[in-house]
């Protein structure tokens, strides 16, 4: 028994000393500092004894107003035993020495996981809730939702892994922080936040499956076809359909315009025949003038339809060329130059003109 007590005191002294070095490396985010490098005894009871001794020393230091020693010993105790009462003590002492992000993290976790015995003391719980609000007023709070969610989701802040991705992140304020989500089988998603003290923000990180992300051109982009037979069901199939629809509408208008052109040409031939038959100009014969007016109206209508159909067809061709260029999986040897698409309308024909510069 005496040997165990000596080992426990030695372990307490070692961890307390190590925590002094760890203290300077605590990140200003939700992520806890890695545990000190020390060989822990195999006996769990010995470890718990050491944690209780460190916790007792920390509370005495807090009563004496020695917040630095309280923080040091509470941190060492937490490394040995992650219990809610130790987390409350660590959060309280961390707040007293200005470790606001760590204080908010530990207090939030402890209040969420408080034991029945702790909840039976409402005055104590209320005290630590106020301490939590005090800590949160000095940091930025970020609630991250990862979609799709899963137990294998990993979250990191500024490259350091977060122990609980579902818990709020308490970050140093007025400082940019990069938040990244990862999950096996998905491309990483990240964003950067920079919030003032006391501000809370909810954000969502969308994870794209690796196959879709690769075809879509980025982790945050839309998915593409990952194999044969999927073109009509994924985002690329939808994108390819609307320029085809424009082209169909354009061709339809061109067809109607061609029909109106034929009708107008026939009406003009009839007007010329009527003029020759009556032997008078259209300015003198109302009947001939009406026939020419009908022919001109049909021709004007056909011209308008030609222009509208040509514009739609040009838009369709341009959209299809853009779609083809942006969905070409093979890299080109040289960048492609600009192209110009314009409608082409003549007195007797209409179409689309495509000019390419090589």
C-alpha positions in Angstrom: 0.0 0.0 0.0 2.8 2.4 0.9 4.5 1.6 -2.5 1.2 2.5 -4.3 0.9 5.8 -2.4 4.5 6.7 -3.4 3.8 5.9 -7.0 0.6 7.9 -6.9 2.5 11.0 -5.5 5.2 10.6 -8.1 2.6 10.4 -10.9 0.9 13.5 -9.5 4.2 15.4 -9.5 5.1 14.3 -13.0 1.7 15.2 -14.6 1.7 18.5 -12.8 5.1 19.4 -14.2 4.2 18.2 -17.7 1.0 20.3 -17.6 3.1 23.4 -17.3 4.5 22.7 -20.7 1.2 21.7 -22.2 -0.4 24.9 -20.9 1.5 27.0 -23.4 0.4 24.9 -26.3 -3.4 24.8 -25.7 -5.1 25.8 -29.0 -7.4 28.7 -29.0 -10.2 26.5 -30.4 -12.5 23.8 -29.2 -9.8 21.1 -29.6 -8.2 19.9 -26.4 -4.4 19.7 -26.0 -3.0 16.2 -26.6 -2.3 14.3 -23.4 1.2 14.7 -21.9 3.7 12.1 -22.8 4.0 10.0 -19.6 3.9 6.3 -18.9 0.7 5.7 -16.9 0.6 2.8 -14.5 -1.4 -0.3 -15.5 -3.5 -0.2 -12.3 -6.7 1.9 -13.0 -7.1 2.5 -9.3 -3.7 4.1 -9.1 -4.6 6.4 -11.9 -7.9 7.3 -10.3 -6.1 8.0 -7.0 -3.7 10.3 -8.8 -6.6 12.1 -10.5 -8.4 12.6 -7.2 -5.2 14.0 -5.6 -4.7 16.4 -8.5 -8.3 17.5 -8.3 -8.0 18.0 -4.5 -4.9 20.1 -5.0 -6.6 22.2 -7.7 -9.6 23.0 -5.5 -7.3 24.1 -2.7 -5.4 26.3 -5.1 -8.7 27.8 -6.3 -9.8 28.5 -2.7 -6.4 30.2 -2.1 -6.8 32.4 -5.2 -3.9 30.6 -7.0 -5.7 30.2 -10.4 -2.6 29.3 -12.3 -1.9 26.3 -10.0 -5.6 25.4 -10.1 -5.5 25.4 -13.9 -2.3 23.4 -14.0 -3.5 20.6 -11.6 -7.1 20.5 -13.1 -5.5 20.0 -16.6 -3.4 17.2 -15.3 -6.3 15.6 -13.6 -8.4 15.8 -16.8 -5.7 13.9 -18.6 -6.1 11.0 -16.2 -9.8 11.0 -15.7 -12.3 12.7 -18.1 -15.2 13.1 -15.6 -17.8 15.9 -15.5 -16.7 17.2 -12.1 -13.1 17.6 -13.3 -14.3 19.2 -16.5 -16.3 21.7 -14.5 -13.2 22.5 -12.3 -11.0 22.7 -15.4 -13.4 25.0 -17.2 -13.7 27.3 -14.1 -10.0 27.6 -13.6 -9.3 28.0 -17.4 -11.7 30.9 -17.4 -9.9 32.5 -14.5 -6.6 32.4 -16.4 -8.0 33.7 -19.7 -8.3 30.3 -21.5 -11.8 31.2 -22.7 -12.2 28.7 -25.6 -11.0 25.8 -23.4 -13.2 27.0 -20.6 -16.3 27.1 -22.8 -15.5 23.7 -24.2 -15.1 22.0 -20.9 -18.0 23.7 -19.1 -20.4 23.0 -22.0 -19.4 19.3 -22.1 -19.6 19.0 -18.3 -23.1 20.6 -18.0 -24.3 18.4 -20.9 -23.0 15.2 -19.1 -23.6 16.2 -15.5 -24.3 13.3 -13.2 -27.5 13.0 -11.1 -25.5 14.0 -8.0 -24.4 17.2 -9.7 -27.9 18.0 -10.9 -29.1 17.6 -7.4 -27.2 20.8 -6.5 -29.0 23.4 -8.6 -27.0 26.2 -7.0 -23.8 24.7 -8.2 -25.2 24.0 -11.7 -26.5 27.6 -12.0 -23.0 28.9 -11.0 -21.3 27.0 -13.7 -24.0 27.9 -16.3 -23.2 31.6 -15.6 -19.5 30.8 -15.9 -20.2 29.2 -19.3 -22.1 32.3 -20.5 -19.2 34.4 -19.4 -16.8 32.2 -21.4 -19.0 32.2 -24.5 -19.2 36.0 -24.4 -15.5 36.1 -24.9 -15.3 33.6 -27.8 -17.0 32.9 -31.1 -19.4 29.9 -31.2 -20.0 27.8 -34.3 -22.5 25.0 -34.7 -21.4 22.8 -37.6 -23.8 20.4 -39.4 -22.2 17.9 -41.8 -24.4 16.5 -44.6 -24.7 13.6 -44.9 -24.1 12.9 -41.3 -22.5 9.8 -40.0 -20.5 8.4 -37.0 -17.3 8.4 -39.2 -17.4 12.1 -39.9 -14.2 13.9 -38.8 -14.0 17.6 -38.1 -10.9 19.7 -37.8 -10.2 23.4 -36.9 -7.1 24.9 -38.4 -5.8 21.4 -39.1 -6.4 20.1 -35.6 -8.9 17.3 -35.1 -12.0 18.0 -33.0 -12.8 15.4 -30.4 -16.6 15.6 -30.8 -17.9 16.8 -34.2 -21.4 17.2 -32.9 -20.4 19.6 -30.1 -20.3 23.4 -30.6 -16.9 24.9 -31.6 -15.6 27.6 -29.4 -13.1 29.7 -31.3 -10.8 32.6 -30.6 -12.7 35.7 -31.8 -11.8 38.1 -34.6 -9.4 35.5 -36.1 -10.0 33.5 -39.3 -10.4 29.8 -38.6 -10.6 27.1 -41.3 -13.1 24.4 -40.5 -12.9 21.1 -42.6 -15.2 18.1 -42.6 -14.0 14.7 -43.8 -15.7 11.3 -44.2 -14.5 8.1 -45.9 -15.8 7.9 -49.5 -16.5 11.6 -49.7 -14.5 14.6 -50.9 -13.5 17.0 -48.0 -15.5 20.2 -47.5 -14.2 23.3 -45.8 -15.0 26.9 -45.0 -13.4 29.8 -43.2 -15.1 31.8 -40.4 -14.1 35.0 -38.7 -16.5 36.1 -36.0 -16.4 38.8 -33.3 -16.6 37.9 -29.5 -20.0 36.6 -28.4 -21.3 35.9 -31.8 -22.9 32.5 -32.6 -23.2 31.0 -36.1 -24.7 27.9 -37.6 -23.1 26.5 -40.8 -23.6 23.5 -43.0 -20.8 21.6 -44.8 -22.0 19.5 -47.8 -20.0 16.4 -48.6 -20.0 15.1 -52.1 -19.3 11.4 -52.9 -15.9 11.0 -54.5 -17.3 9.8 -57.8 -19.7 12.7 -58.2 -17.2 15.2 -56.9 -14.6 14.2 -59.5 -17.1 14.4 -62.4 -18.5 17.7 -61.2 -15.1 19.3 -60.9 -14.9 20.0 -57.1 -15.8 18.9 -53.6 -18.5 21.5 -53.4 -19.7 21.3 -57.0 -22.5 19.3 -58.5 -22.1 15.6 -59.3 -21.5 14.2 -62.7 -22.1 10.9 -64.4 -19.8 8.3 -63.0 -20.6 5.5 -65.5 -22.6 4.5 -68.5 -26.4 4.6 -68.4 -26.6 7.5 -65.8 -26.7 10.5 -68.1 -30.4 11.1 -67.9 -30.6 10.7 -64.1 -27.9 12.9 -62.8 -27.1 16.7 -62.9 -25.3 16.5 -66.3 -28.3 15.0 -68.0 -30.5 17.8 -66.8 -28.0 20.4 -67.9 -27.7 18.9 -71.4 -31.5 18.8 -71.8 -32.3 22.5 -71.8 -30.1 23.6 -74.7 -31.6 20.7 -76.7 -35.1 22.1 -75.8 -34.0 25.5 -77.0 -32.8 24.0 -80.3 -36.1 22.2 -80.8 -38.1 25.4 -80.2 -35.8 27.3 -82.6 -36.1 24.7 -85.4 -39.9 24.8 -84.9 -40.0 28.6 -85.2 -37.8 28.4 -88.3 -40.2 25.8 -89.8 -43.2 28.0 -89.2 -41.3 31.0 -90.6 -40.5 29.0 -93.7 -44.2 28.1 -94.1 -45.2 31.8 -93.7 -42.5 32.7 -96.2 -44.0 30.3 -98.8 -47.5 31.6 -98.1 -46.3 35.2 -98.5 -44.5 34.4 -101.7 -47.7 32.8 -103.1 -49.8 35.8 -102.0 -47.3 38.1 -103.8 -47.5 36.0 -107.0 -51.3 36.3 -106.8 -51.1 40.0 -106.3 -48.8 40.4 -109.3 -51.2 38.3 -111.4 -54.2 40.4 -110.2 -52.3 43.6 -111.1 -51.5 42.3 -114.6 -55.1 41.1 -115.1 -56.7 44.4 -114.0 -54.1 46.5 -115.8 -53.8 49.0 -112.9 -51.1 49.7 -110.3 -51.8 48.8 -106.6 -51.9 52.5 -105.8 -54.9 52.9 -108.0 -56.7 49.6 -107.4 -57.7 48.9 -103.8 -58.2 45.2 -104.5 -54.6 44.9 -105.8 -53.3 47.0 -102.9 -55.0 44.7 -100.4 -53.5 41.6 -102.1 -50.0 43.2 -101.8 -50.6 44.1 -98.2 -51.5 40.5 -97.3 -48.4 39.3 -99.0 -46.2 41.8 -97.2 -47.8 40.9 -93.8 -47.0 37.2 -94.4 -43.5 38.1 -95.4 -43.0 40.3 -92.3 -44.4 37.5 -90.1 -42.0 35.0 -91.6 -39.0 37.4 -91.1 -39.9 37.8 -87.4 -40.2 34.0 -87.0 -36.9 33.5 -88.8 -35.2 36.0 -86.4 -36.7 34.4 -83.3 -36.0 30.9 -84.4 -32.5 31.8 -85.4 -31.8 33.4 -82.0 -33.1 30.4 -80.2 -31.1 28.1 -82.4 -28.0 30.2 -81.8 -28.5 30.1 -78.1 -28.9 26.3 -78.3 -25.8 25.8 -80.3 -23.8 28.1 -77.9 -25.1 26.3 -74.9 -24.3 22.9 -76.3 -20.8 24.0 -77.2 -20.3 25.3 -73.7 -21.7 22.1 -72.2 -19.4 20.0 -74.4 -16.4 22.1 -73.5 -17.0 22.1 -69.7 -17.8 18.3 -69.7 -14.8 17.2 -71.7 -12.8 14.7 -69.5 -9.7 14.8 -71.7 -7.4 17.8 -71.3 -6.9 19.9 -74.4 -3.4 20.6 -75.6 -4.1 24.3 -76.1 -6.9 26.6 -74.7 -9.9 27.0 -76.9 -10.5 30.4 -78.5 -13.7 32.3 -78.5 -16.5 31.6 -81.0 -19.4 33.7 -82.2 -22.9 32.4 -83.0 -25.4 34.7 -84.8 -28.7 34.3 -86.7 -28.6 34.6 -90.4 -31.6 35.9 -92.2 -31.9 36.7 -96.0 -34.9 37.6 -98.1 -35.3 33.9 -99.0 -33.6 31.9 -96.2 -32.7 31.9 -92.6 -30.3 29.9 -90.4 -27.5 30.1 -87.9 -24.0 31.3 -88.6 -21.1 30.0 -86.4 -17.7 31.7 -86.6 -14.7 30.0 -84.9 -11.3 31.5 -84.5 -8.4 29.1 -84.5 
